[in-house]
Amino acid sequence: MFSVGKINIDKAIMLAPMEDISDVSFRLVCRELGADVVYTEFVNSEGLVRKSEKTHKKLEIIDDERPVGIQIYGSGIESMVGAAQIAERENPDLLDINAGCWVKNVVGHGAGAGLLKDPEFMQRLVKGVVDTVSLPVTVKTRLGIDSSSIKILEVAKRMEDVGVKALTVHCRTRVMGHKGDADWSWIPKIKEVVKIPVVLNGNIMTAEDVKRAFDETGADGVMIARGAIGNPWIFKEAKELINQGFISTVIDETLMIKTCLRHLYLAINVKGERRAILEHRKFYTGYLKGLRNASQIRKALMEITEYNGVEYILLKYLDELLNYNKLAV
Ligand SMILES: Cc1cc2nc3c(=O)[nH]c(=O)nc-3n(C[C@H](O)[C@H](O)[C@H](O)COP(=O)(O)O)c2cc1C
């Protein structure tokens, strides 16, 4: 059971924090399609305490997407505590600390997975945040720095000891980045040493993976990152598979194109037409995956800077696909 603050969800299926992906519009789309909890991308603590407007904008959440967590990262206790206080004012349902980012310039500053190099310091940093805010604090981390220094059992215990309310484990090491198989077998071992909810992350690409992750590990929740990009139906499909034993949602061209447009429409409401359209370009590959002549359509969409143009191209394309299907019957 994922019980954190006011959230109580059995087998929670969550959208992972993803830089430049998990913005309000994508979080809303995923919530509409069954994600139980969603997270902001990681927000730099130094940027927040320095009052960077660009960084502060990343904290923006809206009521329709609740339950939502804000994720912050950094390596200084003072700045993380300050950032946590700033994030708390946005009133998220929980505050998550990133202790898993593998990227060189984050780890190089001792943040993200860099915190795993010194679990004692990581504990003090997390304690500083937990003791400062009244929000429930969770942590997202990795197994360890590399396969010879896996410290996740010690880290889990340390996190629980200072009052962390749930732990998400990306079941890879820092040196693996996003490559190689995630080792889910650590989840039951972690659950043996702590009582707080443990969330599995890593390598969940299909609804079947979600079910298998719960069945094999007894995780309290699973968190999906890349498997949701261009494929936000994964949440709905996984729920159907778990609750009724089969998937009833049909992901056809109508659903794919309508979801793509819905996502763009929500993005425009949040960030304005031009920026939303430019940023939406990275999602076309996923949303149109496997459709006839998709590459030509994607190419045409790259030229468009207004919603009406995108809508026109996509709805005309949908018509063509449906007519083609009729003729093919
Ligand atoms: C584009 C992208 C951005 C990411 N940004 C973040 C982030 O801001 N915070 C974080 O904790 N993890 C971030 N991650 C890592 C994911 O949350 C997740 O841990 C990782 O992708 C493994 O999950 P997956 O196998 O389901 O993709 C990011 C991953 C991707 C692909």
The ligand as an SDF file (V2000), in Angstrom:
LIG
                    3D

 31 33  0  0  0  0  0  0  0  0999 V2000
   14.0410   12.2780  -20.3020 C   0  0  0  0  0  0  0  0  0  0  0  0
   14.2380   11.8320  -18.8870 C   0  0  0  0  0  0  0  0  0  0  0  0
   14.2890   12.7510  -17.8610 C   0  0  0  0  0  0  0  0  0  0  0  0
   14.4480   12.3390  -16.5390 C   0  0  0  0  0  0  0  0  0  0  0  0
   14.4120   13.2730  -15.5410 N   0  0  0  0  0  0  0  0  0  0  0  0
   14.3840   12.8440  -14.2470 C   0  0  0  0  0  0  0  0  0  0  0  0
   14.1680   13.7610  -13.1720 C   0  0  0  0  0  0  0  0  0  0  0  0
   13.9890   14.9710  -13.3840 O   0  0  0  0  0  0  0  0  0  0  0  0
   14.1470   13.2550  -11.9160 N   0  0  0  0  0  0  0  0  0  0  0  0
   14.3240   11.9090  -11.6450 C   0  0  0  0  0  0  0  0  0  0  0  0
   14.2760   11.4970  -10.4820 O   0  0  0  0  0  0  0  0  0  0  0  0
   14.5440   11.0460  -12.6330 N   0  0  0  0  0  0  0  0  0  0  0  0
   14.5440   11.4680  -13.9150 C   0  0  0  0  0  0  0  0  0  0  0  0
   14.6790   10.5550  -14.9210 N   0  0  0  0  0  0  0  0  0  0  0  0
   14.8110    9.1250  -14.5720 C   0  0  0  0  0  0  0  0  0  0  0  0
   13.4480    8.4460  -14.5320 C   0  0  0  0  0  0  0  0  0  0  0  0
   12.5820    9.0280  -13.5960 O   0  0  0  0  0  0  0  0  0  0  0  0
   13.5710    6.9500  -14.2460 C   0  0  0  0  0  0  0  0  0  0  0  0
   14.1600    6.7790  -12.9900 O   0  0  0  0  0  0  0  0  0  0  0  0
   14.4140    6.2140  -15.2860 C   0  0  0  0  0  0  0  0  0  0  0  0
   14.1100    6.6540  -16.5980 O   0  0  0  0  0  0  0  0  0  0  0  0
   14.1630    4.7050  -15.1990 C   0  0  0  0  0  0  0  0  0  0  0  0
   12.8050    4.4250  -15.4150 O   0  0  0  0  0  0  0  0  0  0  0  0
   12.2750    3.8090  -16.8100 P   0  0  0  0  0  0  0  0  0  0  0  0
   13.0520    2.5370  -17.0530 O   0  0  0  0  0  0  0  0  0  0  0  0
   10.7980    3.5840  -16.5460 O   0  0  0  0  0  0  0  0  0  0  0  0
   12.5290    4.8120  -17.8810 O   0  0  0  0  0  0  0  0  0  0  0  0
   14.5690   10.9570  -16.2410 C   0  0  0  0  0  0  0  0  0  0  0  0
   14.5360   10.0260  -17.2730 C   0  0  0  0  0  0  0  0  0  0  0  0
   14.3650   10.4410  -18.5940 C   0  0  0  0  0  0  0  0  0  0  0  0
   14.2990    9.3980  -19.6740 C   0  0  0  0  0  0  0  0  0  0  0  0
  1  2  1  0
  2  3  1  0
  2 30  2  0
  3  4  2  0
  4  5  1  0
  4 28  1  0
  5  6  2  0
  6  7  1  0
  6 13  1  0
  7  8  2  0
  7  9  1  0
  9 10  1  0
 10 11  2  0
 10 12  1  0
 12 13  2  0
 13 14  1  0
 14 15  1  0
 14 28  1  0
 15 16  1  0
 16 17  1  0
 16 18  1  0
 18 19  1  0
 18 20  1  0
 20 21  1  0
 20 22  1  0
 22 23  1  0
 23 24  1  0
 24 25  2  0
 24 26  1  0
 24 27  1  0
 28 29  2  0
 29 30  1  0
 30 31  1  0
M  END
$$$$
